[in-house]
Amino acid sequence: MQIWHDNMPYGKIAERKGHQGWMKQEGSYFIFPGGGTMFPDGAERYIEKLTQYVPLKSGLLRTGLDMGCGVASFGGFLLKENIITLSFAPRDSHKSQIQFALERGIPAFLLMMGTRRLPFPAQSFDFVHCSRCLIPFTAYNGSYLIEVDRLLRPGGYLIISGPPVQWKEQEKEWGELQAMTRSLCYELIIVDGNTAIWKKPAKASCLPNQNESGLDLCSTNDDPDEAWYFKLKECVSKVSLVEEIAVGSIDKWPDRLSKPSARASLMDDGANLFEADTQKWSKRVSYYKMSLGVKLGTAHIRNVMDMNAFFGGLATAVASDPVWVMNVVPAQKPLTLGVIYDRGLIGVYHDWCEPFSTYPRTYDLIHADGINSLITDPKSGKSRCDLFDVMLEMDRILRPEGTTVIRDSPDVIEKAVHVAQSIRWIAQVHDSEPESGSTEKILVATKTFWKVPLTSK
Ligand SMILES: C[S@@+](CC[C@H](N)C(=O)[O-])C[C@H]1O[C@@H](n2cnc3c(N)ncnc32)[C@H](O)[C@@H]1O
C-alpha cells in the first residue's frame, strides 16, 4: 500500500509513528506497513489473533466500526475478509490521519466521540473495535459505552485493545468497564493480554434484572435511530427489533445485500420498495457504465459518495466493482440508514446545507440523486440553502479529474450546469435511461485540474 508523497506532503505521522509501522516515507511515496499502536507487528497478525475469538472470516460479520483508527490499517486489512469497516478519528495531534486513510482508498470519516451521538443509526455495526483509541468508556456516567451499545448490533462483538484493559494505573476504569458490560449482559469472551472481547446479547436488554452499575433504560420517547445533532444520553436505548436483526439471524454476506431486512419490512410497503429500488439502480448503473462513460468498475474510481442513498441501491449495484461507497442519508429524509447497514453497507447521516466531515479531494465519484431535494425543507418546500453552495462543497470533496453525476428535473439541471461551468467542471447533460419514461436529466461532470495563477508582485 503506497500513496504519492506530493499528494499529501505531511510527514509528521511518518516521523512520530514510523517505529510502530503506521507509515513511512520511501522516495516519492508514503508506504503503509500496516502497523498500529497496539499492533506494531502489523494488522494482519493482530486480525489472526482476534479470529481465534471473533468469527471475522465466516461471512457472519460484515460491518465494523473502528473508533480512533489512526491511518485505518485495521479496517484496510479487513477488506480482504469482505468486511467493511467505517474507521473514524478526529484531526488532533495525529494530524491528517483520516486524509491518509482516504488517500489509501480505505473507508474513513472525520469524527470524534465527544458530546453528541455519532451520526449512525442504532444496532448497525456487527462489531465495534477500539485499539488504544483513548475514549474513556466509563466516564460521564458511562455515556460513551452506552453510545457504543446503541450502535452495536445484537449478537455483535465489542473488541477493546489497550487501556484500560489490564492496564497499569487504570485498574479502577478496568473494573468499571467490566461492571458496566456485566450490567448490559455482555458475555465476556476473552481477556487476552491487553485485549478484551465481549459479545452483546442477541435478545432484548436484560438491564432491569441485573444492574450493578445503576444504568437506566431510556423512556419510550427516545428514538435510538436519531443521531443528528443529538446529545449523548446516559440511559440505554430501548429498541423494537432485536432478534430479527441480530448477528446470526441476519443473512451472511453477500446474501444480506439483496434481502430486505426486518427493518426494511417494518416500513410502509418496505419490502416492495426495497426490491424496486434494487432493480432501478441496477439498470441505472449499467446505463452509466455502458452509455454515459462513467468509469465505475475501473481503477479510476475507488472512493464513492452517494449523497442521497435511501436504501443503498446505488452501492448495491456497484458491490462487485473495486469501490467502496459512503451512503449518506440526509437528516431531513426518512431514516433509512439502518436498512443500509442491515444489507452490509456503511454510511452516515448528514445535512447537505452544511460541510461534509471529510478532507478536500477525498472522493473519486460523487452521486447526487435529486439534488434539489437535499436542500428543500420537506414541510415548507422552500430551499434551506443555495444549490451553488452544495456544488461548491462537492467540488471541495472531489479529487481533480473526479466525476460527479447529478440527477434532477430539467430546470434544476439547467441551474446545475450553470454552476458547474462557473467552477470549471466539464459538464455534459444526458437524458435519463430510455426505458424509464422519465423526463429527468443527468448531468455528468469532470472536475478539471487547475490552480489559481500566482500573482507576480
Ligand atoms: C494511539 S492512537 C491509536 C490508533 C490506532 N487505533 C492504532 O491502534 O494504531 C489513538 C487514536 O484515537 C483517536 N482518538 C482520540 N480521542 C478520540 C475520540 N474522543 N474519539 C475518536 N477518536 C479519538 C486519535 O485521533 C488516534 O487516532
The ligand as an SDF file (V2000), in Angstrom:
LIG
                    3D

 27 29  0  0  0  0  0  0  0  0999 V2000
   -2.7990    5.9450   19.9580 C   0  0  0  0  0  0  0  0  0  0  0  0
   -3.7610    6.2440   18.5500 S   0  0  0  0  0  0  0  0  0  0  0  0
   -4.2640    4.5950   18.0880 C   0  0  0  0  0  0  0  0  0  0  0  0
   -4.5780    4.4640   16.6480 C   0  0  0  0  0  0  0  0  0  0  0  0
   -4.9470    3.0620   16.1750 C   0  0  0  0  0  0  0  0  0  0  0  0
   -6.1840    2.6050   16.7510 N   0  0  0  0  0  0  0  0  0  0  0  0
   -3.8370    2.1010   16.4340 C   0  0  0  0  0  0  0  0  0  0  0  0
   -4.0260    1.1560   17.1840 O   0  0  0  0  0  0  0  0  0  0  0  0
   -2.7780    2.3230   15.8740 O   0  0  0  0  0  0  0  0  0  0  0  0
   -5.2080    6.9770   19.2330 C   0  0  0  0  0  0  0  0  0  0  0  0
   -6.3010    7.2330   18.2330 C   0  0  0  0  0  0  0  0  0  0  0  0
   -7.5010    7.5880   18.9210 O   0  0  0  0  0  0  0  0  0  0  0  0
   -8.0280    8.7770   18.3380 C   0  0  0  0  0  0  0  0  0  0  0  0
   -8.8760    9.4440   19.3480 N   0  0  0  0  0  0  0  0  0  0  0  0
   -8.5130   10.0590   20.4840 C   0  0  0  0  0  0  0  0  0  0  0  0
   -9.5880   10.5320   21.1440 N   0  0  0  0  0  0  0  0  0  0  0  0
  -10.6720   10.2040   20.3870 C   0  0  0  0  0  0  0  0  0  0  0  0
  -12.0740   10.4420   20.4940 C   0  0  0  0  0  0  0  0  0  0  0  0
  -12.5900   11.0950   21.5300 N   0  0  0  0  0  0  0  0  0  0  0  0
  -12.8730    9.9870   19.5100 N   0  0  0  0  0  0  0  0  0  0  0  0
  -12.3720    9.3150   18.4550 C   0  0  0  0  0  0  0  0  0  0  0  0
  -11.0690    9.0610   18.3030 N   0  0  0  0  0  0  0  0  0  0  0  0
  -10.2210    9.5100   19.2520 C   0  0  0  0  0  0  0  0  0  0  0  0
   -6.7960    9.5130   17.8770 C   0  0  0  0  0  0  0  0  0  0  0  0
   -7.0780   10.5270   16.9510 O   0  0  0  0  0  0  0  0  0  0  0  0
   -5.9990    8.3650   17.2800 C   0  0  0  0  0  0  0  0  0  0  0  0
   -6.4610    8.0290   16.0020 O   0  0  0  0  0  0  0  0  0  0  0  0
  1  2  1  0
  2  3  1  0
  2 10  1  0
  3  4  1  0
  4  5  1  0
  5  6  1  0
  5  7  1  0
  7  8  2  0
  7  9  1  0
 10 11  1  0
 11 12  1  0
 11 26  1  0
 12 13  1  0
 13 14  1  0
 13 24  1  0
 14 15  1  0
 14 23  1  0
 15 16  2  0
 16 17  1  0
 17 18  1  0
 17 23  2  0
 18 19  1  0
 18 20  2  0
 20 21  1  0
 21 22  2  0
 22 23  1  0
 24 25  1  0
 24 26  1  0
 26 27  1  0
M  CHG  2   2   1   9  -1
M  END
$$$$
